[in-house]
Amino acid sequence: MFAVPLAHAATEGDLSGARAQMGFSLAWHIVVACLGVGLPLLTLIAEWRGWRTGDPALRILARRWARAMGVLFAVGAVSGTILSFELGLLWPGLMGTYGQVIGLPFALEGIAFFIEAIFVGLYLYAWDRLSPGKHLLTGVPIVVAGVASAFFVVCANAWMNQPRGFELSRDGRVVSVDPWAAMINPAAPPQTTHMILAALMVAAFLTASVYAVALLRGRRDRYHRAGFFIPFTVGAVVTPFQLVVGDWAARFVAEFQPVKLAAIEGVYRTGDHAPLTILGISNGHSGLKYGLEIPSGLSLLIGYSPDTVVRGLSEVPRSQWPAVTGVHLAFDLMVGAGMFLLFMGVWLVLARWWRRRSGTDDILSVPGTRAFLLLAVLTGPAAVVALECGWVVTELGRQPWVVQGIMTVRDAVNPAPGLLNGLWLVLLVYFGMTVATVYVLRRLARDRPVPIAPQDSDVPRYPVT
């Protein structure tokens, strides 16, 4: 395949600085973006239930989540803008060559973002100007636009894993561009579905973990109970579907990105009866050591037969090998976190079953509740770990390619000196944003008065401690 290198190569330090800067910015932004996708849905659920039942606890919960949603939307807009500049400044080889191919999903994402911004404004400032039903409807486009934004952005990333929608001339120029074919590439369905479900899980379990802390501190009123059980139930429902989609995504990788699969599982030589190794580190040339090996496990998972042939890293030059240990451990951490979240969801189902069987009205009186809440505090961090590790597998497992099989990261980076200096500036900016965001969200959580709309006249009679 053809690559289009820049005139001069970047130094190792600048290349590492550019990669670290982009990686850190993405790792920070993706958590806020997930909250932007999932928190509006949680807010609408709380508002809808409060409207239907007249429960003031649910009404005030929806109002407070809406205020947090507005803050996170603003922060996400800032971090997303930084990323858009970084794409152009750090990776001109990629955007200059293939911008016309992958520009469509970014343009559509911009449209979705502006639609979301409009309805966020309507939702936040129309509590006292619309009826409850109409106000609830203004929140629906926020959810739809948030999901659409995630879909379009991940389509662009999926194209990097399965480039389509263009041809390369003999001199390496991009011709015959088909933006729609590029956006709807083979990797898009599993990758976008996996990401959207992950966003819902992160938002749900992070929100629930905050209220789990409050429940452990004895705040068992209706407000804190609903603040925990609504998002935790959403996360518990989504998790099994995510595991199924994760299996779909893994099988796609096995078929279309065999080198990435080989790095994920530390397979160096092509063959059948490939083992599945849990944990362990690469010995650099032939396999993994210090891990738990399940004979023929990988072949069984990929093709339902121990005779399934799995391609190894030895089929490509060593210069095209990803960082095996990093990819393998990130994948194992992602799967481990996912199984922990599934376990917690099953525990919730069993607790509800025990409550009905015993005839008690309080699910928090079920035996083992304190242990459950202690572990529930960890579900938010676990969901974030799974999210970040999933992106490490996606991006690090594709190395050294920025566009699979066509352009390397080195060919895409800006050759200008001083990129490493930009990393320190970005770290400083994100540190400031983190402190400011946490401060504002804590103030919102501690702020007792909530703006009251006429239809919510019962809210001031409900104490929140």
N, C-alpha and C positions, 0 to 999 in steps of 0.2 A: 504494500500500500504506500501512498505518498504521504509525506509530511511536509509542512511548510515552515521551516525554521526561520527565526528572526536573523537579522544581519549579524548580531554578535551574541554569544552565549553568556548567560548570567553566571556569576561566580557561585560556588557552592554555598557560601554564606547567604547571599541574596536569594538564591533559590529556596534554601531552607527557611529564610525569613518570610518569603512570600507564601510558602505552603503553611507555615505556622500561623501567619496572620489570617489567611483565608480559613484555615481549619478552626481557629479560635473564634473568629467572627460567626462562622456557621454554627458551631457548637453552642454559642451563647444565644444566637437568634432563634435557633430551632425550638428551644424550650418556650420562649415567649410566643413564637408562632403557634405552637401546639396549644397553648392556653388561649390564643386568639381563635382557634378553631373549636375547641371543646367548651370553654367557659360560657359562650353565648347559649349553647344548647342547654347546659345545666341551669342557666339563669331562666330560660324560657320554661323549663320543666317546673322550677320552683314557682314562677309567676303563674303558670297555668294551674298548678295544684292549689295555690293560694286563692286564685280567682274562683275556682270551682268549689272549694271547701270553705272559703271565708276565713281560713286560718291566718291570723296576723303574723305568726312566726314565719310562715312561708312568704308572706308579702315583704316583710322587712328583710328576709334573706335574699329575695330576688333583687331588692333595691340595692343592697350592699354589694352583691355580686356584680350588678350592673355598673356600679361605680368603679370597682376593681377592673372590670372589663374595659371601661373607657381608658383607664390609666395604662393598662397593658397594650391596648391598641395603639396608643400614642408612642409608647416605648418601642413596640414592634415596628412602627413606621420609621422610626429613627434608625434602628439597627438594620432594617431592610434596605434603607437608603445607603447606608455605609457599604453593605454588601454589593449593591449595584455599582457603586463607584469602584470597589475593589475588583470587580470583574473586568472593568475596562482598564484600570491602572496597572493591575498586577498581571493580567493574562491577555495582553493585546494579541498574542499569537493565536489564541483561541477565538476571541471575539472578532478580531479583524478578518479572520479567514472564514469562520463559520457563523458569524452573527446573523447573516442573511438566512441561514438555515434554521437556527433556533430562536429567531427573533419573535416568531408568532406566539409561542406560549408566554413569553415575557410581556408582550403587548396585551394579551388577554388577561394576564394576571393583574396588570395595571388597571384595566377596566373593572375587574372584580374588586380590586382594592378601593377604587373610588365609590363603587356602589356600596361597599361595606361601610366606608366612612360616612356617606350620606345617611344611611339608616342607623348607624351608631348615634349620630347626632339627633336624629328623630327619636330614637328610643330613649336616650338619656334625658332629653328636654321636653318630652311630650307626656310625661306622667300625669300632669294636671290639665292637659288639653285634649286628651282623647279618652274614650270609654275604655274599660279594661280589655274588652275583646279586640278593639282596633289597635290599642297599644301593643297587645301581644302579637298581633300580626306584623307590626313594624319590626319585630325582632327576627322574624323568619328570614328575610333577606340577608340579615347579618350572618346567620348560620350557613345559608346557601353560598353566599359570597366567600365566606371564610374557607369552606370546603373547596370551592372552585379555585381559590387562590393557591391552596396547597396542591390541588390537582395539576394546575398549569405549571407551577414551578418544578414539581417532581417529574412532569413530562420532559422538561428540558434536561434534567439530570438523567432520566432514563435514556434519552437520546445519546448521552455520553457513553452509556453502556452498550447500546445497540444503535449505532449511527445509521440513519436512513434518510431518504429524501433529497439526495444530491448525487452528483457524479464528479469525479476528479479527472481533469484533462491530463494530457501527457506532461505538461509543465507544472502540474500540481494545483491549477486553479479550480475553484468550485464552480461547476456548471450544472444546468438542468435541475434547479432547486425546486423542490416540492415541500413547502413548509408544513402542510397538513400531514403528509406521510412522515415527515421528520417528527412531528409532535406525537402522532399516534403510532409510535414504534412498538416493536414486540415486547420491550421491557416495561412499557408504560402501564398496562393493566395490573400486573402483580405489584409493581413498585408503588404506584399511586394508591392502590387499595391498602397496601401494607402501611404506608405513611399516614393515611387518613385515620385508620383504626388506631395507630400508635398515638396520634395527636389526641384522640378522644380518651385513650387510656391515661396519657400523661396529665391532661387537664382534670380528669375524674379522680385519679388516685392522689395527685398533689393536693387538690382541694379537700378530699376526704382526710388526708393525713393531718391537715391543720386542725380540723374539728376532732380528730381522734385524740390529739393532745388535750384539747379542751375537755373532752369527756373523761379522760384519765384524771384531770384535775378536779373532777366532781361537778362539772357544769352539765347536768343531765336534763336541762329544760328542753322544751320542744324545739327552740331555735337551733341549739347545737346538735340535737339528735337529727333533725332534718338536714342540717348542714353536713353531717357525716353520711347518713344513709342514702341520700339522693345521689351524690356523686359516686359513692362506693358501689352502689347497685349498678349504676351505668358502667363503671369500670369492670365489674364482675361479669356483666352480660357481654361486653365487647371482647373480653380476653379469650374465650374459647374460639370465637371467629378469627381472632388475630393469629392464633396458633395454626388454624387451618390455612389461612392466607400465607403465613410464614412458610408452611410446607410447600405451597404452590410456588412461592418465590424461590425457594431452595431448588426445586426441580427445574425451574426455568434457568437458574444459574448452572445447574448440572448439564443442561443441554446446550446453552448458548455461551456460557462463560466457564468452560471447564478448568481453565487455569485458576480462576478465582476459587472454584470449588476445591481444587487441589490444595490451594493455600489455606482455605478454611479448615480442611481436615488433615493437612500435613501429608498429603499423598505425593510421593516423589516419583514413583514408577507406575506405569500403566499396567493394570491387571485386574483380574476378578478376585472375589473373596477379599475385597478391600476392608480393612478394619475401621471401626469408628473409635476414635480416641477422645476421651474426655480429659480436658486440661492438658498439661504437658507443654514442653517447649521444643522448638526445632533444634536438631543437632547440626543443621546447616547443609546436609547433603543427602540424607537417606530416610529420615523419618522424625518422629517425635519421641522424646524421652520423658520419664517421670509422669506419664499420664496413665489413665485407666483405659485399657484397650479392650474393645468388644469385638471378637473375631467375626469377620464378614458383615459387621453392622452397617457400614456405609453402603455396601453393595445391596443389602436388603432394603435400606431406606430409599435408595435411588431407584432401583428397578424391581423391588419385591422378590429378588432372587440373589442368592450368594454368588451366582455365576455372572452377575451384572459387571461389566467391565467399567472401571473408573480410570479416566485419563490422569496421568501424573504430570508433575512439573517438568520432568525430564524431556517432555515433548516440545518444549520451547527453550530458547537460549537462556542461560542463567541471568543475563541482564534484564530479562523480562519477568523474573520472579518477583512477586509481591513479598512484603515482609511477613513471612509465614507465622512466626510466633505471635506478632501483634494481631494479625487477622484471626488466627485460630482462637486466641484467648478472648478477643472481643466477641466472637461468635458464641463461645461457650458462656460468657457472662450474659449475653443477650438472652440465650435460651434459658439459662438458670434463673434469671430475673422473671422471665415470662412464666416459668413453671411455678415460681413462688407466688406470683399474682393469681395464677389459676388455682393454686392451693387455697389462697385466701378467699377467693370467690366460692369455692366449694364449702369452705368453713361457714361462710355466711348462709348458704343454702341450708346446711345442716342445722345451724342455729335457729333459723326460721322454722324448720321442720320440728325441732325439739320444742320450740315455743308453742306451736299449734298442738302438738301431742300432749304437752303438759298442761295446756289450758291457761298459761300465763299471758298477760297482756304486754309485758315488758320484755323485749328481746335482750335488753341489757342485764336482765337477771339470769340469763342462761349461764350454766356453769362454764368456766373458762373465758368469761367475757374480758377480764383484765388482760389475760395473755393475748386474746384476739386483738384488743385495742393497741397493745404494745407493738404487735407485729403490723397492725394497720398503719401505725405511724411510719413504718418503713416502706409502705407500698408506694408512696409518692417518690422518694429517692430511687426505689427499685425500677419504677417506670421510666424515670429519667435515665438511669444507667442503661436500661434496655434500648432506649431511643438512641442515646449517644453511641453505644456499641454497635447498633445496627448501621449507623452512618459510617462508623470506622470501617466496618466490613465492606460496605458499598464502595467507599472511596479508596481506602488503602488496598482493598483486594483487586482494584483495577490497575494499580500502579504497575509499571511506570507510565501507563497511558492516561492522558486526560480525555482523549476520545479513543475508545477501544480499538486497537489495531491500526490507528491512523496517525494520531499526533501524540507525542509524549509530553509530559509535564515540562520537561526542559525546553522543548520547542515552543511551548505556549507562554512561558514566563517573560515578563518585561526584562530586557537586558540592561536597563539603566541601573547604575550603582545606587546604593543607599536604601535598598528595599528592607534590609534588616532594621534600619532605624525606624521605618514606619511601623514595625511590630510593636516597639515600645510605646509609640504614640497611641496605637489602637488599644493596647492593654490599659493605658491610663484612661482613655475615653470610656472603655467598657467598665472599668472599676468605678468611675464616677456614676455611670448609668445604673450600675448594680446598687450602689449605696443609695442613690436617689429613689430608685424604684422600691427597694425594701422599706425605706423610710416612709414614703407616701402610703404604701399598702398597710404598713403597721398603723399609721395615723388613721387611715380609713377604718381599720378593724377596731381601734380603740375609741373612735369618735361615736359617742352615744346618740346625739341627735341625727335624725335622718330626714331629709326634705319630705314633706308630707303633701300628697295629692288629695283632692277632695274625696275621691272614691276610697281612699285608704284612711278614713278618719279614725279607724280603730287601732291603727298602728301605734300612736303615742301611748296607748294604754298597755302596750306589751313591753315589759322590761327586758332588756338584754344585758346580761352581766358578764 
